[in-house]
Amino acid sequence: MLKPLLDEFLRVEGVSAAVVVGRDGFVIESAVSGKVDIEALGAMASTGLGTSEAMGNTLGKGELSQMLVELEKGPIILAPLSADELIALVADTTANIGRIRYELKKNKERIVAAL
């Protein structure tokens, strides 16, 4: 049930990976087109999101809803799904970040329900 939902992200231009990760850094499910080291992505996404959440709490900015990492060859969007899982979306420079964020917001509850 989860895999088809992640596959939908690959239909968005420029998206090369949609990965659901446990807070322990282990990959739960993924949809990938091309070469993406999902195990490394899972570990780093978990650490990065956890650190950003801690920064938000420490600074009194509230809960993290999404995190955008802008890189030379394309963005990575991270978002918590629950207390135990998060999603990482990897894209290239052709991707429309607004469209990816819209698709994530639109499908987040369906993904959580499939966990």
Phi, psi and omega in degrees: 000324182285319183304313179299327178293320178290324177301329179300327179294331180290345177281346177281128183307130176091346181279127182248347179203142172228116189230126173264129188233141172284158179297346176277358178094355180274138181288131178267314179202154181208157170227123186223138169236122183098195185259107176223127177280090187292331179294316177294318178302315180301313181296314182288324179296317179298314180295314181297316180294318179299318178295318179294322176296317179297320179297316179299317179293316181297322181272002178070030182264359177089196185279146177281131177256321175207158178224127180249124176251110181267120183236162183307321184255015175135161184274159168233127179250129178242143177208138174290141174258323180203189177292341186246346184225157175219168176237142175237130179240123182251134181222172176252186186289347178278349186289146173265107185300321178300320179294318179297315180296322177297312180298322178295312180298318181295323186257358186303313182295324177294321179294314179300318180295332181276350182290000000 
